[in-house]
Amino acid sequence: MRIRKLKCSFCRKREDQVAKLVAGPGSLLGRRIMICDECVAVASAIMRGAPSPAPAPPTAGPELLPAACLAGSPPASAGRL
């Protein structure tokens, strides 16, 4: 029998990568919903109205960039906010 390591359902960090991991009251498709202390802090800040920390920039290479960016042309949404 293979033992599955528990991980946060939101950030996907394993139980050995966070200080605390809490299980939700139910399950989704047979899997228990879990949340780590770091995601609880972010959710708490959002509920208080505080700005959440900016996500880390992607660490992957050009394979994640849209083809238009690789071709040198700006994406269709460039210049619009």
C-alpha contacts under 8 A as a table, 3 or more apart, distances in Angstrom:
res1	aa1	res2	aa2	distance
5	K	14	R	6.79
5	K	15	E	7.08
6	L	14	R	5.91
6	L	15	E	5.55
6	L	34	M	7.88
7	K	12	R	5.52
7	K	13	K	5.35
7	K	14	R	4.11
7	K	15	E	5.37
7	K	21	L	7.59
7	K	34	M	6.67
7	K	35	I	7.84
8	C	11	C	5.73
8	C	12	R	4.73
8	C	13	K	5.48
8	C	14	R	6.53
8	C	15	E	7.47
8	C	21	L	6.90
8	C	33	I	7.65
8	C	34	M	4.93
8	C	35	I	4.72
8	C	36	C	5.51
9	S	12	R	5.58
9	S	33	I	5.90
9	S	34	M	5.22
9	S	35	I	5.95
10	F	34	M	7.86
10	F	35	I	6.57
10	F	39	C	7.09
11	C	39	C	7.20
13	K	17	Q	5.97
13	K	18	V	7.00
14	R	17	Q	5.29
14	R	18	V	6.98
15	E	18	V	5.68
15	E	19	A	7.76
15	E	20	K	7.31
15	E	21	L	6.32
16	D	19	A	7.72
18	V	21	L	7.06
18	V	36	C	6.54
18	V	37	D	7.07
18	V	38	E	7.49
19	A	36	C	7.57
19	A	37	D	6.58
20	K	36	C	5.63
20	K	37	D	5.37
21	L	34	M	6.50
21	L	35	I	5.67
21	L	36	C	4.34
21	L	37	D	6.38
22	V	34	M	5.50
22	V	35	I	5.39
22	V	36	C	6.23
22	V	37	D	7.91
23	A	32	R	6.62
23	A	33	I	5.87
23	A	34	M	4.45
23	A	35	I	6.62
24	G	27	S	7.46
24	G	32	R	6.78
24	G	33	I	5.22
24	G	34	M	5.79
24	G	35	I	7.62
25	P	33	I	7.87
26	G	32	R	6.36
26	G	33	I	6.93
27	S	30	G	5.62
27	S	31	R	5.11
27	S	32	R	4.29
27	S	33	I	5.72
28	L	31	R	5.19
28	L	32	R	6.33
28	L	33	I	6.76
35	I	39	C	6.43
35	I	40	V	6.86
36	C	39	C	5.44
36	C	40	V	6.30
37	D	40	V	5.01
37	D	41	A	6.26
38	E	41	A	5.14
38	E	42	V	6.46
39	C	42	V	5.05
39	C	43	A	6.06
40	V	43	A	5.07
40	V	44	S	5.94
41	A	44	S	5.03
41	A	45	A	6.21
42	V	45	A	5.16
42	V	46	I	6.30
42	V	52	S	6.15
42	V	53	P	7.61
43	A	46	I	5.06
43	A	47	M	6.19
44	S	47	M	5.09
44	S	48	R	6.23
45	A	48	R	5.09
45	A	49	G	6.24
45	A	50	A	5.08
45	A	51	P	6.88
45	A	52	S	6.36
46	I	49	G	5.03
46	I	50	A	5.61
46	I	51	P	6.53
46	I	52	S	6.20
47	M	50	A	7.56
60	A	63	E	7.35
60	A	64	L	6.69
61	G	64	L	6.40
61	G	65	L	7.74
62	P	65	L	5.17
62	P	70	L	7.40
65	L	69	C	6.39
65	L	70	L	6.81
66	P	69	C	5.47
66	P	70	L	6.71
66	P	75	P	7.97
67	A	70	L	5.11
67	A	71	A	6.21
68	A	71	A	5.09
68	A	72	G	6.44
68	A	73	S	5.46
68	A	74	P	6.53
68	A	75	P	6.01
69	C	72	G	5.23
69	C	73	S	5.75
69	C	74	P	6.01
69	C	75	P	6.38
70	L	73	S	7.66
74	P	78	A	6.12
75	P	78	A	5.41
77	S	80	R	5.65
